[in-house]
C-alpha cells in the first residue's frame, strides 16, 4: 500500500534527508587514494549519531555496516572494510538515516583522484538520469513516467540501466511501496499524488545490465565486470515541483 505523508511527517524526513546529504558531502571529501572503505563507514556512523540520527542500514536484514561502499563493477550493497581505494577507481556511496522514526536515503558516485573520460561520462549520464526521473515525480503523472525518463536518458548516452534492483517508496520504513524500476513504458503504474515520498535511484552500467551477488551475500556486481554508477535522492511529490529531501 502506498502511503501519502503529512507535512509533519515530511518535515521529519527533511531532517533525516539533511543528515544524509551532510554525510555524503563529508564522504566525498574523504574519498582519496589510500583511504580504507571501513574508515569511510566509521566516520559516517559517528557523524550520523552525533546529529541525533540512526544509520538505517546497520543491522538491516543483517547488513553489518552503516553505509554501502561499492567500487568499480560493484553496483550496490558493497560492504566497507580493510580495502584501500586506488587512484582511478569509482566509488558509489549509499547512506540511509532514521530521524524520529522517518528515513532518508541517498547515494552518489565519486572518482578516486583522476578517472577515465569514459568513467566520467558514466557518472554524468547517471546524474542526468536521476534528474530526469525526479522531474517526472509530479502529481498527476504515473510512476512509469519516472522509470521511463531514467531509462531513456541513460540509454541515450550509450549505457544500460540495472533491471534486477529498483528504487522504492520510503517513510517510516526504508523500503515501502511502490517499487520504482529504472526502466519501462511511460504512462503506466500508480498515479502520483501529493505526499508520496520516493527514493529514486538509477543504477547505470557501461556494459550488460545483468548482475550477480558475491559470496558475502550482499555485494551486487555487474556480471560482465563493467563499471557501475549509482545516484539516488529521496523526493516528495507536491502540488508543484518535486521536493528533493536529501539535498543540501
C-alpha positions in Angstrom: 0.0 0.0 0.0 1.3 3.4 -0.9 1.1 6.0 1.9 1.0 9.7 1.5 2.8 11.6 4.2 1.5 14.6 6.2 3.5 17.9 6.3 4.7 17.0 9.8 5.9 13.6 8.5 7.7 15.2 5.6 9.4 17.6 7.9 10.9 14.7 9.8 12.0 13.2 6.5 13.6 16.6 5.6 15.7 16.4 8.8 16.7 12.8 8.1 17.5 13.8 4.5 19.6 16.8 5.6 21.8 14.4 7.7 22.1 12.1 4.7 23.2 15.0 2.5 25.7 16.2 5.0 27.2 12.7 5.3 27.5 12.3 1.6 29.2 15.7 1.3 31.7 14.6 4.0 32.3 11.3 2.4 33.0 12.9 -1.0 35.8 14.9 0.6 37.3 11.8 2.3 37.4 9.6 -0.8 41.1 9.6 -1.7 43.7 7.1 -2.7 44.8 5.0 0.3 41.7 5.6 2.4 40.0 2.4 3.5 36.3 1.8 2.9 36.0 0.9 6.6 37.3 4.4 7.6 34.6 6.0 5.5 32.0 3.9 7.2 33.3 4.7 10.7 33.3 8.4 10.1 29.8 8.3 8.6 28.3 6.4 11.6 29.9 8.7 14.1 28.5 11.8 12.2 25.0 10.3 11.9 24.8 9.6 15.6 26.2 13.0 16.6 23.3 14.6 14.6 20.7 12.6 16.5 20.1 10.1 13.7 20.4 6.3 13.5 22.1 4.6 10.5 19.3 2.9 8.5 21.4 0.2 7.1 23.3 -1.1 10.1 21.6 -4.4 11.1 19.0 -4.1 8.4 18.4 -7.8 7.4 21.8 -8.4 8.9 23.8 -5.8 7.0 27.0 -5.2 9.0 27.8 -1.5 8.3 26.3 2.0 8.3 26.9 2.8 4.7 27.3 0.9 1.4 30.6 1.4 -0.4 30.6 -0.1 -3.8 33.8 0.1 -6.0 34.1 -0.1 -9.8 32.0 -3.0 -11.0 30.1 -3.2 -7.7 26.6 -1.9 -8.3 25.2 -1.7 -4.8 25.5 -3.1 -1.2 29.3 -3.2 -1.1 30.4 -3.9 2.5 33.1 -1.5 3.8 36.2 -3.0 5.4 40.0 -3.0 5.1 40.2 -2.4 1.3 42.1 0.7 0.3 40.9 2.9 -2.5 43.2 3.3 -5.5 43.6 6.2 -8.0 41.3 5.9 -10.9 38.6 3.8 -9.2 34.9 5.0 -8.9 33.1 4.6 -5.6 29.4 4.5 -5.0 28.4 5.7 -1.6 24.8 4.9 -0.3 23.6 6.4 3.0 20.4 5.9 5.0 19.4 7.8 8.2 16.5 7.4 10.5 15.4 10.6 12.4 12.5 10.4 14.8 11.2 7.3 13.1 11.5 8.5 9.5 14.0 7.6 6.8 16.2 9.5 4.3 18.1 7.6 1.7 20.5 8.9 -1.0 23.6 7.8 -3.0 26.3 9.3 -5.1 29.3 8.0 -7.1 32.7 9.7 -7.0 36.1 9.2 -8.6 39.2 8.4 -6.6 41.6 11.0 -7.9 41.7 11.2 -11.7 39.3 8.8 -13.5 39.0 7.9 -17.2 36.9 10.1 -19.6 34.6 7.1 -20.1 34.0 6.8 -16.3 33.3 10.5 -16.2 30.7 10.1 -18.9 29.1 7.3 -17.0 28.8 9.4 -13.8 27.4 12.4 -15.7 24.9 10.2 -17.5 23.7 8.6 -14.3 23.3 12.0 -12.7 21.2 13.2 -15.7 19.1 10.0 -15.5 18.4 10.8 -11.8 17.5 14.4 -12.6 15.2 13.2 -15.5 13.4 10.8 -13.2 12.9 13.4 -10.4 11.5 15.9 -13.0 8.7 13.4 -13.7 7.8 12.9 -10.0 4.8 15.3 -10.2 1.3 14.9 -9.0 -0.9 13.7 -11.9 1.8 11.8 -13.6 2.3 8.0 -13.5 5.1 6.2 -11.8 6.1 4.7 -15.2 6.9 8.2 -16.3 9.7 8.3 -13.7 11.0 4.9 -14.8 10.9 5.7 -18.5 12.7 9.0 -18.1 15.5 7.3 -16.2 15.9 4.6 -18.9 15.8 6.8 -22.0 18.3 9.3 -20.5 20.8 6.6 -19.6 20.4 4.7 -22.9 20.7 7.9 -25.0 24.2 8.3 -23.5 25.1 4.7 -24.6 24.7 3.0 -21.2 22.3 0.5 -19.7 20.2 0.5 -16.5 20.2 -2.3 -14.0 16.9 -4.2 -14.0 17.2 -6.5 -11.1 17.2 -3.7 -8.4 14.8 -0.8 -8.1 14.0 2.3 -6.3 11.3 2.4 -3.7 8.8 4.3 -1.6 10.2 5.4 1.8 8.9 6.8 5.1 8.6 5.0 8.4 10.2 2.1 6.6 13.3 2.3 4.4 11.5 0.2 1.7 7.9 0.9 1.2 5.5 0.6 -1.8 5.8 1.4 -4.6 8.8 -0.3 -6.2 10.3 2.1 -8.8 12.0 0.3 -11.7 14.6 2.3 -13.7 13.1 1.1 -17.0 9.7 0.6 -18.6 7.0 2.4 -20.6 5.6 5.8 -19.7 2.0 6.3 -18.7 1.8 3.1 -16.7 1.7 2.4 -12.9 0.2 4.2 -9.9 -0.9 7.8 -10.2 1.4 10.1 -8.3 -0.2 12.2 -5.6 1.0 14.9 -3.2 2.5 13.4 -0.1 4.1 10.4 -1.8 7.8 10.0 -0.9 10.0 8.2 -3.3 13.6 7.0 -3.3 14.6 7.3 -7.0 17.9 5.6 -7.7 19.3 4.9 -11.1 22.0 2.2 -11.3 23.7 2.6 -14.6 26.4 0.4 -16.2 28.8 0.6 -19.1 28.1 -3.0 -20.2 25.3 -5.5 -19.9 22.7 -4.9 -17.2 22.8 -8.4 -15.7 24.2 -8.8 -12.2 25.4 -11.4 -9.6 25.8 -11.4 -5.9 29.2 -12.1 -4.3 29.9 -14.8 -1.7 29.4 -12.3 1.1 25.6 -12.4 0.3 25.4 -8.6 -0.2 27.7 -7.1 -2.8 26.0 -6.9 -6.2 28.4 -6.7 -9.2 27.9 -6.5 -12.9 28.0 -10.0 -14.4 30.4 -8.8 -17.1 32.7 -6.8 -14.8 31.8 -3.5 -16.4 31.8 -0.2 -14.4 28.6 0.8 -12.5 27.4 4.1 -11.1 24.6 4.8 -8.6 22.9 8.0 -7.7 19.8 8.4 -5.5 17.6 11.1 -3.9 14.6 10.9 -1.6 11.9 13.0 -3.2 8.5 14.3 -2.0 5.7 14.7 -4.6 3.9 18.0 -4.0 1.3 20.1 -5.7 4.1 21.8 -7.7 7.7 20.9 -8.3 9.1 17.7 -6.7 11.0 18.4 -3.4 14.3 16.8 -3.0 14.6 15.9 0.7 18.2 14.7 0.6 19.9 17.8 -1.0 21.8 20.3 1.0 
